[in-house]
């Protein structure tokens, strides 16, 4: 139907089939519906890079991680819960006869658990620093108020000393 051709757009040379008006309309609708990139790629029969490039050219903002694709937990799992998942992945990886896909999945679980633990530790440290900073700001504000009250009372005393008849 289409011949494969080289297209030069914005100084970027791409190779592929030209987009039809219908494909562009479908892409726009899918992006507006916040459809995950992998689903868009399957529906359009295009590679991820081609879709992202076309979105940029059309001025569409494509969010690769959408709320529909990733469900967010209400509470952050604790370090202990994460370590339990890591330990479970380690235990499962020790079993014999695992397929290549199972081993890869366990590697991903282990990597994600380790990364989460590290990021959570940083987050907890930042929360502690933030709490200390908020406490220091409150103390500083109270100190400024005390100093302002002290300056006001000193100026009142000085005023009385100058005009004792008042």
C-alpha positions as CSV (number, residue, x, y, z in Angstrom):
1,X,0.0,0.0,0.0
2,X,2.7,2.5,1.1
3,X,6.2,2.5,0.0
4,X,8.9,2.8,2.6
5,X,10.6,6.2,2.3
6,X,13.1,8.5,4.0
7,X,11.5,11.6,5.4
8,X,13.5,14.7,6.6
9,X,11.5,16.7,9.1
10,X,13.1,19.3,11.5
11,X,16.6,18.1,10.5
12,X,15.7,14.6,11.7
13,X,15.8,11.9,9.1
14,X,13.4,9.1,9.7
15,X,12.6,5.9,7.8
16,X,9.1,4.6,7.7
17,X,5.7,4.7,6.2
18,X,4.0,8.0,6.0
19,X,1.2,8.6,8.5
20,X,-2.4,8.8,7.2
21,X,-4.9,11.4,8.4
22,X,-6.8,8.6,10.0
23,X,-3.8,7.4,11.9
24,X,-3.0,10.9,13.1
25,X,-6.6,11.3,14.3
26,X,-6.5,8.0,16.1
27,X,-3.1,8.9,17.7
28,X,-4.5,12.2,18.9
29,X,-7.6,10.4,20.4
30,X,-5.5,7.8,22.1
31,X,-3.1,10.4,23.6
32,X,-6.0,12.4,24.9
33,X,-7.4,9.3,26.4
34,X,-4.0,8.8,28.2
35,X,-3.6,5.3,26.6
36,X,-0.3,3.7,27.5
37,X,2.4,3.8,24.8
38,X,2.5,0.0,24.4
39,X,-1.2,-0.1,23.6
40,X,-0.9,2.8,21.2
41,X,2.0,1.0,19.4
42,X,-0.1,-2.1,19.0
43,X,-3.2,-0.3,17.8
44,X,-1.2,1.7,15.2
45,X,1.3,-1.0,14.3
46,X,4.2,1.5,14.9
47,X,7.3,1.5,17.0
48,X,7.4,3.5,20.3
49,X,10.0,5.9,18.9
50,X,7.9,6.6,15.9
51,X,4.9,7.4,18.0
52,X,6.8,9.7,20.3
53,X,8.3,11.5,17.4
54,X,5.0,11.9,15.7
55,X,3.5,13.2,19.0
56,X,6.2,15.8,19.2
57,X,5.7,16.9,15.6
58,X,1.9,17.2,16.2
59,X,2.5,19.1,19.4
60,X,0.9,16.4,21.5
61,X,2.0,15.8,25.1
62,X,2.4,12.1,25.5
63,X,2.6,10.9,29.1
64,X,4.4,7.5,29.1
65,X,3.4,6.7,32.7
66,X,-0.3,7.2,33.0
67,X,-2.5,6.7,36.0
68,X,-4.4,4.0,34.0
69,X,-1.1,2.1,33.5
70,X,0.2,2.3,37.1
71,X,-2.0,2.0,40.1
72,X,-0.6,4.0,43.1
73,X,-0.8,2.5,46.6
74,X,-2.7,4.5,49.3
75,X,0.2,4.0,51.7
76,X,3.9,3.5,51.0
77,X,5.1,0.0,51.9
78,X,7.6,-0.1,54.7
79,X,11.2,-1.1,54.3
80,X,10.4,-4.4,56.1
81,X,7.6,-5.2,53.5
82,X,10.0,-4.4,50.7
83,X,12.8,-6.5,52.1
84,X,10.3,-9.4,52.5
85,X,9.5,-9.1,48.7
86,X,13.2,-9.1,48.0
87,X,13.7,-12.1,50.2
88,X,10.8,-13.8,48.5
89,X,12.4,-13.1,45.1
90,X,15.7,-14.5,46.3
91,X,14.0,-17.6,47.7
92,X,12.1,-18.2,44.4
93,X,15.3,-17.6,42.3
94,X,17.0,-20.5,44.2
95,X,14.5,-23.0,42.9
96,X,15.7,-25.2,40.1
97,X,14.0,-25.5,36.7
98,X,13.0,-21.8,36.4
99,X,12.3,-20.6,32.9
100,X,14.3,-17.6,31.5
101,X,11.2,-15.4,31.7
102,X,10.7,-16.4,35.4
103,X,14.3,-15.6,36.2
104,X,14.0,-12.2,34.4
105,X,10.8,-11.4,36.3
106,X,12.5,-12.2,39.6
107,X,15.5,-10.0,38.7
108,X,13.1,-7.2,38.0
109,X,11.3,-7.7,41.3
110,X,14.7,-7.8,43.2
111,X,16.0,-4.7,41.4
112,X,12.7,-2.8,42.1
113,X,12.7,-3.8,45.7
114,X,16.3,-2.7,46.2
115,X,15.7,0.6,44.4
116,X,12.5,1.2,46.4
117,X,14.3,0.6,49.7
118,X,17.0,3.1,48.8
119,X,14.6,5.7,47.7
120,X,12.4,5.2,50.7
121,X,15.4,5.6,53.0
122,X,16.2,8.9,51.3
123,X,12.5,10.0,51.6
124,X,12.5,9.2,55.3
125,X,15.7,11.2,55.8
126,X,14.2,14.1,53.8
127,X,11.1,14.0,55.9
128,X,13.2,14.2,59.1
129,X,15.2,17.1,57.7
130,X,12.0,18.9,56.6
131,X,10.5,18.4,60.2
132,X,13.7,19.9,61.7
133,X,13.7,22.8,59.3
134,X,10.0,23.5,60.1
135,X,10.8,23.4,63.8
136,X,13.7,25.8,63.3
137,X,11.6,28.2,61.3
138,X,8.9,28.2,64.0
139,X,11.6,28.9,66.7
140,X,13.1,31.7,64.5
141,X,9.7,33.3,64.1
142,X,9.1,33.2,67.8
143,X,12.6,34.7,68.5
144,X,11.8,37.5,66.0
145,X,8.5,38.2,67.8
146,X,10.3,38.3,71.1
147,X,13.0,40.7,69.8
148,X,10.3,42.9,68.2
149,X,8.4,43.0,71.5
150,X,11.7,43.8,73.4
151,X,12.5,46.6,71.0
152,X,9.0,48.0,71.3
153,X,9.1,47.9,75.2
154,X,12.6,49.5,75.1
155,X,11.4,52.4,72.9
156,X,8.4,52.8,75.2
157,X,10.7,53.0,78.2
158,X,12.9,55.5,76.4
159,X,9.9,57.6,75.5
160,X,8.8,57.7,79.1
161,X,12.3,58.6,80.2
162,X,12.3,61.6,77.9
163,X,8.8,62.8,78.8
164,X,8.2,61.8,82.5
165,X,5.2,64.1,82.7
166,X,3.1,62.1,80.3
